[in-house]
Amino acid sequence: MIINSLKVWLSNNPTSHHPSDEKRFYTFVKCVGRYGRGKNYRKIMIKTLAEKGFETDFIIQRTELFDILTDFNKTEI
């Protein structure tokens, strides 16, 4: 499910910043938070983005947002 959500996000236009593309990224991050035990999906995301030829600035920006959102998901109420 996690890798599938990563593929869905990347198969569209992730650099467009269109609300639908942002939602697909958030879905990926939420899947990581919910199901991502035992693997470092942050590294998987970075490696996949680099392999697909995305610019370094985009990778850094998405990694920072990934970190913020995963930390938020871990916050206790």
C-alpha positions as a Markdown table, in Angstrom:
| # | Residue | x | y | z |
|---|---|---|---|---|
| 1 | Met | 0.0 | 0.0 | 0.0 |
| 2 | Ile | 2.8 | 2.5 | 0.9 |
| 3 | Ile | 4.8 | 1.9 | -2.3 |
| 4 | Asn | 1.7 | 2.0 | -4.3 |
| 5 | Ser | 0.8 | 5.4 | -2.9 |
| 6 | Leu | 4.3 | 6.6 | -3.7 |
| 7 | Lys | 3.9 | 5.3 | -7.3 |
| 8 | Val | 0.5 | 7.0 | -7.7 |
| 9 | Trp | 2.0 | 10.3 | -6.5 |
| 10 | Leu | 5.0 | 10.0 | -8.8 |
| 11 | Ser | 3.0 | 8.8 | -11.8 |
| 12 | Asn | 1.2 | 12.1 | -12.0 |
| 13 | Asn | 2.8 | 15.5 | -12.0 |
| 14 | Pro | 4.3 | 15.8 | -8.5 |
| 15 | Thr | 6.1 | 19.1 | -9.2 |
| 16 | Ser | 3.0 | 21.0 | -10.3 |
| 17 | His | 1.9 | 21.9 | -6.7 |
| 18 | His | -1.7 | 21.4 | -7.9 |
| 19 | Pro | -4.0 | 20.5 | -5.0 |
| 20 | Ser | -4.6 | 17.0 | -6.3 |
| 21 | Asp | -0.8 | 16.3 | -6.5 |
| 22 | Glu | -0.3 | 17.7 | -3.0 |
| 23 | Lys | -3.2 | 15.4 | -1.8 |
| 24 | Arg | -1.4 | 12.4 | -3.4 |
| 25 | Phe | 1.8 | 13.3 | -1.5 |
| 26 | Tyr | -0.2 | 13.6 | 1.7 |
| 27 | Thr | -1.8 | 10.2 | 1.1 |
| 28 | Phe | 1.7 | 8.7 | 0.7 |
| 29 | Val | 2.9 | 10.3 | 4.0 |
| 30 | Lys | -0.3 | 9.2 | 5.8 |
| 31 | Cys | 0.2 | 5.6 | 4.6 |
| 32 | Val | 3.8 | 5.7 | 5.9 |
| 33 | Gly | 2.5 | 6.9 | 9.3 |
| 34 | Arg | -0.2 | 4.3 | 9.4 |
| 35 | Tyr | 1.5 | 1.2 | 7.9 |
| 36 | Gly | 5.2 | 2.0 | 7.7 |
| 37 | Arg | 6.8 | -0.2 | 10.3 |
| 38 | Gly | 10.3 | -1.5 | 9.9 |
| 39 | Lys | 11.4 | 0.3 | 6.8 |
| 40 | Asn | 12.8 | 3.7 | 6.3 |
| 41 | Tyr | 10.4 | 5.1 | 3.7 |
| 42 | Arg | 12.1 | 8.5 | 3.9 |
| 43 | Lys | 15.2 | 7.0 | 2.4 |
| 44 | Ile | 13.1 | 5.1 | -0.1 |
| 45 | Met | 11.4 | 8.3 | -1.2 |
| 46 | Ile | 14.7 | 10.2 | -1.5 |
| 47 | Lys | 16.2 | 7.3 | -3.5 |
| 48 | Thr | 13.2 | 7.0 | -5.8 |
| 49 | Leu | 13.0 | 10.7 | -6.5 |
| 50 | Ala | 16.8 | 10.8 | -7.3 |
| 51 | Glu | 16.5 | 7.8 | -9.6 |
| 52 | Lys | 13.6 | 9.4 | -11.5 |
| 53 | Gly | 15.7 | 12.5 | -12.1 |
| 54 | Phe | 14.0 | 15.1 | -9.9 |
| 55 | Glu | 15.9 | 18.2 | -9.1 |
| 56 | Thr | 17.8 | 18.4 | -5.8 |
| 57 | Asp | 15.7 | 21.4 | -4.6 |
| 58 | Phe | 12.5 | 19.5 | -5.1 |
| 59 | Ile | 13.9 | 16.4 | -3.2 |
| 60 | Ile | 15.0 | 18.6 | -0.3 |
| 61 | Gln | 11.7 | 20.4 | -0.2 |
| 62 | Arg | 9.6 | 17.2 | -0.2 |
| 63 | Thr | 11.9 | 15.6 | 2.4 |
| 64 | Glu | 11.5 | 18.5 | 4.7 |
| 65 | Leu | 7.7 | 18.4 | 4.3 |
| 66 | Phe | 7.8 | 14.6 | 4.8 |
| 67 | Asp | 9.6 | 15.1 | 8.1 |
| 68 | Ile | 7.2 | 17.7 | 9.3 |
| 69 | Leu | 4.2 | 15.7 | 8.4 |
| 70 | Thr | 5.5 | 12.4 | 9.9 |
| 71 | Asp | 6.4 | 14.3 | 13.1 |
| 72 | Phe | 2.9 | 15.8 | 13.2 |
| 73 | Asn | 1.4 | 12.3 | 12.8 |
| 74 | Lys | 3.4 | 11.1 | 15.8 |
| 75 | Thr | 2.1 | 13.9 | 18.0 |
| 76 | Glu | 0.0 | 12.8 | 21.0 |
| 77 | Ile | -3.3 | 14.5 | 21.7 |
